[in-house]
Amino acid sequence: MKTLKKAFIISFIFNFIALSLFGFLIYNKGGISYLADKAAQLPELVQRTWLNNSSKNTVSIPPVSEKPLNLTTIKLNTPEMDKGRPLMQVLKERKSERSYADQPLSLQDLSNLLWAADGITRADGRRTAPSARNMQQFDIYIVMKNGIYVYAPISNELIPIVEGDYRKNAGLDAYVAAAPVNLIYVADLAKLKGTTDENAKILLANLDVGFIAENVALFCTSEGFASVPRLSIDKDTLSKILKLRPEQKIILATTVGYRK
Ligand SMILES: Cc1cc2nc3c(=O)[nH]c(=O)nc-3n(C[C@H](O)[C@H](O)[C@H](O)COP(=O)(O)O)c2cc1C
């Protein structure tokens, strides 16, 4: 009994010291944001491995073998949190604009845009946009002049999907092909657990996408970019180009660019 008590006391002291040391190290390095930064460094390969689980914070993308050879993963910049104009002014000024300068978005602007859309804000992986039952079923595909990428929020990267200029396939309206960026919001219905009713899943996707699209609209207004949310998409053609699985549904798009 005495030995047991001694072992318990030694183990308690050891755990106390170890936990205090761990807490001190994390605190010293910047606390939760340090842990979040570390999580953000999870490599692309880990995200790809998680693909088949269709669970939160994973990116629903084709396997590595189908990765386009001539495009590489783009490491995004850390989003600039000190940006933005007063919210009430931005709300007053938000409008759909369909004319864009023929100029790609800078890496920093693209990084800020995607984080504003649906980036990670908390250590448990929650996002700038709310989602019903926190199911986080959306991936954002980015159609640009050189190819199509998917946003990987954990690693803060753009993962290439297809090489080539598919902007004319990103929507039915003429202005779409002239814009530097089209964001395509794709719901992975496999991530919507708790119901097998396809209509219920689509309804949830339709609700959730509004928050992401509004984040984008407000960010664009705040930054002085032009943007328009769009339903006019040839979903069948674009789904093939994006190599989507049957459970992945294109719900909405936003065209974005600098003002002319
Ligand atoms: C769900 C949704 C789908 C839309 N689809 C299109 C579209 O396919 N093409 C387009 O030019 N504008 C589209 N719009 C933009 C609307 O036409 C626009 O929001 C509306 O005219 C009001 O103008 P405002 O956004 O400047 O307030 C869409 C807007 C929403 C909310």
The ligand as an ORCA input file, in Angstrom:
! r2SCAN-3c Opt
* xyz 0 1
  C     -27.670     33.320    -55.223
  C     -27.336     34.402    -56.220
  C     -27.104     34.073    -57.530
  C     -26.726     35.052    -58.472
  N     -26.436     34.667    -59.746
  C     -26.009     35.603    -60.619
  C     -25.608     35.219    -61.934
  O     -25.666     34.042    -62.279
  N     -25.167     36.175    -62.785
  C     -25.060     37.485    -62.393
  O     -24.634     38.313    -63.205
  N     -25.424     37.881    -61.154
  C     -25.884     36.968    -60.249
  N     -26.226     37.343    -58.983
  C     -26.114     38.748    -58.574
  C     -27.480     39.409    -58.524
  O     -27.956     39.667    -59.826
  C     -27.361     40.685    -57.711
  O     -26.998     40.370    -56.386
  C     -28.670     41.449    -57.697
  O     -28.938     42.024    -58.956
  C     -28.632     42.601    -56.673
  O     -27.571     43.485    -56.956
  P     -26.422     43.794    -55.910
  O     -25.690     42.508    -55.630
  O     -25.531     44.801    -56.558
  O     -27.085     44.291    -54.661
  C     -26.614     36.394    -58.054
  C     -26.865     36.726    -56.712
  C     -27.202     35.749    -55.810
  C     -27.446     36.116    -54.356
*
